[in-house]
């Protein structure tokens, strides 16, 4: 891989990583604006397809999607560099927050700067949902699938709804026999080493974690941290917001109940859970903060190590699974039953996007100002050529001035 020719792409990834607010829902709109409409790195159809595939996997879906964009442009090497550039800024910010909390306390952090971030993210999401709907929802059956996905997602609000709806959408769209795959393409080689690597690390991490606990190793907590976060990255559906309550149970409630030593207090945990929504990048970066806080009682070096171990632990399994399943996904798309299923799956994703916009907006205290921010953001994306990062910076500056 010639890295030099990919520098413009990596610059766009970096700009995206430091301006992509709003969690996985908000990321979608900015990804569409930056990588599809502004730079034509991928097509709209490819982006929707990548998003649909990543929703079927555990782990951080927006992270997996941008990793696939890098993979499409330059293979595994560029994908890994893309992943690093995307994750690192948020991880550094959340790791830095852990030191602020430890050495300056959990005093209220002034967040006027982020006053308009959530309604802005809703504007990005509505824009992405509208654009995706124009691509993937084009007849009565797909409209019905989209509406059902929207209503079910809003009603149940469970991360397990996503994979279930995706499977059902694929089944329903197979009732039509009008669509068949196009010209067959060469099959992609399946990298079994990724699956065996995932299983090997999972087993070794579990064994070492338990052995370290039983033998009272001095570094036992570090082994426990890696096992916990690797497990989270292997099984969590629904993104970082589904991960947060699991971590609260693991690192706040469980240690108090079992009296095994405090990892972090409720106040410290909630500080991280609140601030992760006010920074750009993946919501999974909260794991960096939790890992650092869990080791903070052992000193600064241990805190840095905890942040690193937690970050690697939570992102590693999703990357291994991504590189294993994506070639399989590309191969099976050539089968008629899968090809037809994708139409329903894409319609489900659009329904989930609309539902996410509603849920995100309903979580904000109602204010006409927020409604105006949503409308202006959508209009700027839809009818102007202003780059997405400048729109983000504009709302941040306006919030800071308030």
C-alpha positions in Angstrom: 0.0 0.0 0.0 1.3 3.4 -1.0 0.4 5.5 2.1 1.3 8.8 0.4 -1.6 8.6 -2.1 -4.0 8.0 0.7 -3.0 11.1 2.8 -5.9 13.2 1.5 -8.3 10.5 2.6 -6.7 10.2 6.0 -6.9 14.0 6.4 -10.6 13.8 5.9 -10.9 11.0 8.4 -9.0 13.1 11.0 -11.3 16.1 10.4 -14.3 13.8 10.7 -12.9 12.3 13.9 -12.7 15.7 15.7 -16.0 17.1 14.4 -18.3 14.0 14.4 -20.6 14.7 17.4 -23.9 13.0 18.4 -22.9 9.3 18.8 -23.5 6.7 16.1 -26.8 8.2 15.0 -25.3 11.7 14.4 -22.2 10.2 12.8 -24.2 8.8 9.9 -25.2 12.1 8.5 -21.7 13.6 8.6 -20.3 10.4 7.1 -22.7 10.8 4.2 -21.9 14.4 3.7 -18.1 14.0 4.0 -17.2 10.7 2.4 -20.0 10.4 -0.2 -21.1 13.8 -1.3 -18.0 15.9 -0.7 -15.2 13.5 -1.7 -16.9 10.5 -3.5 -14.8 8.0 -1.7 -17.8 5.6 -1.7 -21.3 5.7 -3.2 -24.5 6.2 -1.2 -25.5 2.7 -2.0 -22.2 1.3 -0.6 -22.5 3.4 2.6 -26.1 2.1 3.3 -24.9 -1.4 2.6 -21.9 -1.0 5.0 -24.2 0.4 7.7 -26.6 -2.5 7.3 -23.8 -5.0 7.5 -22.3 -3.4 10.6 -25.7 -3.3 12.4 -25.6 -7.1 12.3 -22.3 -7.3 14.2 -21.6 -6.6 17.9 -19.5 -3.6 18.7 -19.3 0.1 17.6 -21.2 0.3 14.3 -20.0 3.7 13.3 -16.4 2.6 14.0 -16.8 -0.5 11.9 -18.4 1.5 9.0 -15.6 4.0 8.7 -13.1 1.1 9.0 -14.8 -0.5 6.0 -14.5 2.7 4.0 -10.7 2.6 4.7 -10.7 -1.1 3.8 -12.5 -0.4 0.5 -9.9 2.3 -0.5 -6.7 0.6 0.6 -7.2 -2.9 2.1 -6.5 -4.0 5.7 -3.5 -1.7 6.2 -5.4 1.5 5.4 -8.4 0.2 7.3 -6.3 -0.1 10.5 -4.8 3.3 10.1 -8.3 4.7 9.5 -9.5 3.0 12.7 -6.6 4.4 14.7 -7.1 8.0 13.5 -10.9 7.7 14.2 -10.5 6.3 17.7 -7.4 8.1 19.0 -8.8 11.7 19.4 -11.8 10.6 21.5 -9.7 8.2 23.5 -7.2 10.9 24.3 -10.0 13.3 25.4 -11.7 10.7 27.6 -8.4 9.5 29.0 -7.5 13.2 29.8 -10.9 13.6 31.5 -10.0 10.7 33.9 -7.0 12.7 35.1 -9.1 15.9 35.5 -11.6 13.9 37.6 -8.9 12.3 39.8 -6.7 15.4 40.4 -9.3 18.1 40.4 -12.5 16.3 41.6 -15.9 15.8 39.9 -17.0 19.4 40.0 -19.5 20.5 37.4 -17.9 21.0 34.0 -19.1 24.0 32.0 -20.7 22.7 28.9 -22.1 25.8 27.2 -19.8 25.0 24.3 -21.9 21.9 23.7 -25.3 23.5 24.1 -26.4 22.9 20.6 -24.6 19.6 19.9 -27.6 17.3 20.4 -30.1 19.2 18.3 -27.4 19.6 15.7 -26.8 15.8 15.7 -30.6 15.3 15.2 -30.3 17.6 12.1 -27.5 15.5 10.7 -29.4 12.3 11.4 -32.6 13.5 9.7 -30.6 14.5 6.7 -29.0 11.0 6.6 -32.3 9.3 7.0 -33.9 11.3 4.2 -31.0 10.6 1.9 -31.0 6.9 2.8 -34.7 6.7 2.3 -34.4 8.1 -1.2 -31.9 5.3 -2.0 -33.4 2.2 -0.3 -37.2 2.8 0.1 -38.9 3.0 -3.3 -42.1 1.0 -3.2 -45.0 0.1 -0.8 -43.4 -3.0 0.7 -40.2 -1.2 1.7 -42.2 1.8 3.0 -44.1 -0.6 5.2 -40.9 -2.3 6.5 -39.4 1.1 7.2 -42.5 2.2 9.2 -42.7 -1.0 11.2 -39.0 -0.7 12.1 -39.5 2.9 13.1 -42.5 2.1 15.4 -40.9 -1.0 17.0 -37.6 0.7 17.7 -39.3 3.7 19.3 -41.7 1.5 21.3 -39.2 -1.1 22.6 -35.9 0.8 22.7 -33.8 -2.3 23.3 -30.4 -2.9 21.6 -31.6 -6.5 20.7 -34.3 -5.0 18.6 -31.8 -4.1 15.9 -30.6 -7.6 14.9 -34.1 -9.0 15.2 -35.6 -6.4 12.9 -32.8 -6.9 10.4 -33.5 -10.6 10.2 -37.3 -10.1 9.9 -36.8 -7.4 7.3 -34.7 -9.8 5.2 -37.3 -12.5 5.5 -40.2 -10.3 4.5 -38.5 -8.9 1.4 -37.9 -12.5 0.2 -41.7 -12.9 -0.4 -41.1 -11.1 -3.7 -39.5 -13.1 -6.5 -39.0 -10.2 -8.9 -35.4 -9.4 -8.1 -32.3 -11.5 -8.9 -28.6 -10.7 -8.5 -26.7 -9.1 -11.3 -23.5 -10.3 -12.8 -21.6 -12.6 -10.5 -18.3 -11.3 -9.2 -15.2 -13.2 -8.1 -15.5 -14.6 -4.6 -13.6 -12.9 -1.8 -11.1 -15.1 0.1 -12.2 -15.7 3.7 -9.6 -14.9 6.3 -10.1 -17.6 8.9 -7.2 -16.4 10.9 -9.4 -13.5 12.1 -12.0 -15.8 13.6 -9.4 -18.1 15.2 -7.6 -15.0 16.5 -10.9 -13.7 18.0 -11.6 -17.1 19.7 -8.1 -17.5 20.9 -7.9 -14.1 22.5 -11.3 -14.6 24.1 -10.4 -17.9 25.7 -6.9 -16.8 26.8 -8.2 -13.5 28.3 -10.9 -15.4 30.3 -8.4 -18.0 31.6 -5.7 -15.4 32.6 -8.3 -13.2 34.2 -9.7 -15.9 36.4 -6.2 -17.3 37.2 -5.0 -13.8 38.1 -8.0 -13.4 40.4 -7.5 -16.7 42.1 -3.8 -16.3 42.6 -4.1 -12.7 43.7 -1.6 -11.4 41.2 -0.5 -7.8 41.7 -1.6 -7.0 38.1 -4.9 -9.0 38.4 -7.1 -6.0 37.9 -5.4 -5.3 34.6 -6.1 -8.8 33.3 -9.7 -8.5 34.6 -10.1 -5.2 32.7 -8.9 -6.6 29.4 -11.3 -9.6 29.7 -14.2 -7.4 30.7 -13.8 -5.0 27.8 -13.0 -7.7 25.2 -16.2 -9.4 26.3 -18.1 -6.2 26.0 -16.8 -5.6 22.5 -17.7 -9.2 21.5 -21.3 -9.2 22.5 -22.8 -5.7 22.8 -25.3 -4.7 20.2 -26.8 -1.2 19.9 -23.6 0.9 20.3 -22.0 2.7 23.2 -25.3 3.7 24.8 -26.2 0.0 25.3 -22.7 -0.6 26.8 -23.0 2.1 29.4 -25.5 0.4 31.7 -23.5 -2.9 31.5 -20.3 -1.1 32.6 -22.2 0.6 35.4 -23.2 -2.8 36.7 -19.7 -4.2 36.3 -17.7 -1.4 37.7 -19.9 0.4 40.3 -22.7 -1.9 41.5 -20.9 -5.3 41.4 -17.8 -4.3 43.4 -20.0 -2.7 46.1 -22.2 -5.8 46.3 -19.3 -8.3 46.4 -17.1 -6.0 48.5 -14.1 -6.6 46.2 -12.7 -3.1 46.2 -13.9 0.0 44.6 -13.3 0.7 40.9 -15.0 4.1 40.7 -17.9 5.9 42.4 -21.3 6.6 40.9 -20.4 10.3 40.6 -17.2 9.5 38.7 -19.0 7.1 36.4 -21.8 9.6 35.6 -19.2 12.3 34.8 -17.7 10.1 32.1 -21.1 9.0 30.8 -22.2 12.6 30.5 -19.0 13.9 28.9 -18.7 11.2 26.3 -21.9 12.7 24.7 -20.2 16.1 24.4 -17.1 15.0 22.6 -16.6 13.9 18.9 -15.8 10.4 18.0 -17.1 6.9 19.1 -19.2 6.6 22.2 -17.1 3.5 22.9 -14.3 5.9 24.0 -16.0 5.9 27.4 -14.2 2.6 27.9 -10.9 4.6 27.9 -12.2 6.7 30.8 -13.6 3.7 32.7 -10.3 1.7 32.3 -8.2 4.7 33.4 -10.5 5.3 36.5 -10.4 1.7 37.4 -6.7 1.7 37.7 -6.3 5.3 39.1 -5.8 4.1 42.7 -2.5 2.4 41.7 -0.9 5.6 40.3 -0.6 7.6 37.1 1.3 4.9 35.2 -1.3 2.3 36.1 -4.0 4.8 35.0 -2.5 5.2 31.6 -2.1 1.5 31.3 -5.7 0.9 32.3 -6.9 3.4 29.6 -4.8 1.7 26.9 -5.8 -1.9 27.9 -9.6 -1.0 28.0 -9.4 0.8 24.6 -7.6 -2.1 22.9 -9.8 -4.6 24.6 -13.1 -3.1 23.5 -12.2 -2.3 19.8 -10.1 -5.5 19.0 -13.0 -8.1 18.9 -15.2 -5.9 16.6 -12.3 -5.4 14.2 -11.5 -9.2 14.1 -15.1 -10.1 13.5 -15.5 -7.3 10.9 -12.6 -8.6 8.8 -13.8 -12.2 9.1 -17.4 -11.7 8.2 -17.2 -8.9 5.6 -15.8 -11.2 2.8 -18.5 -13.8 3.7 -21.1 -11.1 3.4 -19.8 -10.0 0.0 -19.9 -13.6 -1.2 -23.3 -14.5 0.0 -24.8 -11.3 -1.5 -24.6 -13.1 -4.8 -27.2 -15.7 -3.7 -30.7 -14.8 -4.6 -32.2 -15.2 -1.2 -29.6 -12.9 0.3 -29.8 -10.4 -2.5 -33.6 -10.1 -2.0 -33.1 -9.9 1.8 -30.9 -6.9 1.5 -33.7 -4.7 0.2 -35.7 -5.4 3.4 -32.6 -5.0 5.6 -31.8 -1.6 4.1 -35.4 -0.5 4.6 -35.1 -1.6 8.3 -31.9 0.5 8.7 -33.7 3.6 7.4 -36.5 3.0 9.8 -34.0 2.7 12.7 -32.4 5.9 11.6 -35.7 7.8 11.7 -36.5 6.3 15.1 -33.0 7.2 16.4 -33.7 10.8 15.3 -37.0 10.9 17.2 -35.5 9.2 20.3 -32.5 11.6 20.3 -34.7 14.7 20.0 -37.1 13.5 22.6 -34.2 13.1 25.1 -33.6 16.8 24.9 -35.7 19.2 27.0 -38.2 20.7 24.6 -37.3 24.2 23.5 -38.2 26.0 20.3 -34.5 26.9 20.0 -33.6 23.3 19.6 -36.2 22.8 16.9 -34.7 25.8 15.0 -31.2 24.3 15.4 -32.4 21.0 13.9 -34.1 22.8 11.0 -31.2 25.0 10.2 -28.7 22.1 10.4 -30.8 20.0 8.0 -31.3 23.0 5.6 -27.6 23.8 5.5 -26.8 20.1 4.7 -29.5 19.9 2.2 -29.3 23.1 0.3 -25.8 24.5 0.8 -22.3 23.5 0.1 -20.9 24.4 3.5 -18.6 21.5 4.7 -20.0 19.5 7.6 -17.0 20.4 10.0 -17.8 24.1 9.5 -21.4 23.5 10.5 -20.3 21.8 13.7 -17.7 24.5 14.5 -20.4 27.1 13.9 -22.8 25.6 16.5 -20.0 25.1 19.0 -18.9 28.8 18.7 -22.5 29.9 19.0 -22.9 27.8 22.2 -19.8 29.1 23.7 -21.0 32.7 23.1 -24.3 32.1 24.9 
